[in-house]
Amino acid sequence: MTPRLFDTHAHLDFPKLRDDLDGVFARAREAGVERIVTIGASDGLESNYRALELARAHDHVGCTAGIHPHDAAMCDDEVYQTIAGEFAELEEVLAIGEIGLDYYYDKAPREVQKAVFRQFLQLSEAVDKPVVIHSRDAEEDTLELLRESGVRRGVLHCFTGSREMAEAALELGFHISFTGIVTFKNGADLLAIARDTPADRIMVETDAPFLAPVPRRGKTNEPAYVAHTAAAIAEARGESLEDFAEQTYQNACEFYGW
């Protein structure tokens, strides 16, 4: 029997996936992917509408709502109030995100990123939904703001941080989600962190259309390929793919309240 899988983070509204949704979903089903969360914060405010439309059209798709740190500079009060008022409390919207800090690209001033991050952390508490965190080259500030916020339901998505960050996030009650990077030659350290992450706190994702795992590296990533990531982590943990897939599936269902 094909193990059932949950792709906890994909960007289905990106053209490379949206233009072939029937094929994307068929291949996902064949690979055992039964549920997918598509992220609202892919491209400013408009991606939230696209993600919600996808979630409403497909029973196996849920969505999130938020503003990516790349777009923090455009998140004025009107944009924030739109997400808070039109999206945050909808049942299709399973979490707030992805939100956070990105000091690698610095597409928005860091103080603006932090201010917007704080707003959405507060929103998650107000609507009692978990947060999906993007953090790149911003470990210290990310953890500081999470501790300050009091938010204890969240996931560090596409985790690429240090072991120290992973341990700090786990202490806060957070989940950690891993992508195809764990299959890359330079992903050994991340694979080791995935190996050691507690069974009830680990999830898997594609971050499609980005970061396709080996043996699909260099191709457009899609939800079906989460099976390769799960297989690599299961092997590192000394578990069967079936057991690991089921554990991460249950973790994701519980995390997203779905």
C-alpha positions, 0 to 999 in steps of 0.5 A, a space after each residue: 500500500 502506498 504510504 499516505 503523505 501530507 505536503 504541508 507547504 506548497 505554492 500551487 498558485 505559481 504558474 508552473 503548477 497552476 497551469 497544470 493542476 490536473 496533472 499535479 494532483 494526479 501525480 500527487 495522488 499516485 505518490 500517496 499525497 492526500 492533502 496539500 496546504 497552499 500558501 497565501 503569502 506567495 506574492 503580496 495580497 493577491 496570492 491570498 485570493 488565489 490560495 483561497 480559491 484553490 482551497 475552496 475548489 479542491 477538498 484535499 487542499 487547504 490554505 494559509 493567509 499572510 504576507 511574506 517578509 519579501 513583501 513586508 514593505 507593501 503591508 500597510 494598514 489596509 493590506 493587513 486589515 484585509 487579511 485580518 478581516 477577509 481571510 484570517 477567520 475563514 475555515 479554509 484558512 488553516 494558519 497565518 503565514 508564511 510570515 517572518 524575517 528574511 535577512 538574506 535577500 533583505 527585500 524590505 527594511 529589517 525594521 519593517 519586516 519585524 513590525 509586520 511579523 509582530 502584527 501577524 503573530 498577534 493576529 494568529 493569537 487573536 484568531 487562534 490559528 498556528 503560524 507558518 514561519 519563514 526565517 532566513 539568516 535571521 535566527 536571533 531576531 526570529 526567536 526573539 520575536 517568537 518569545 516576545 509574542 507568546 505564540 506557541 503554535 507554529 512551524 519553522 517551514 523549509 528549515 535551513 537553520 542551525 541545530 541551536 535554532 531547532 532546539 530553541 524552536 522545539 522548546 517553544 513548542 514549535 514544529 519543524 518542517 523539512 524540504 528536499 534540501 535534506 536530499 542535497 549533497 550539502 544537506 547532510 547537517 539538515 538531514 541530521 537535524 531531521 533525524 533527531 527531531 522528535 517524532 511528534 514535531 516533524 513535518 515534510 513539505 515541498 515548498 513547490 515549485 522550488 527545491 525539488 529533491 534528488 532525484 528530481 533536483 533542477 526540475 519544477 518541484 510539485 507535491 508528489 515529490 514530497 515522497 522523496 524527502 520523506 523517504 530520505 528522512 525515514 532512512 536517516 531515522 531508521 524508520 520505514 517510509 510507511 511509519 514515517 509518512 503516517 507519523 508526519 501525516 498525523 502531525 500535519 493534520 493535528 497542527 493544521 486542525 484538519 
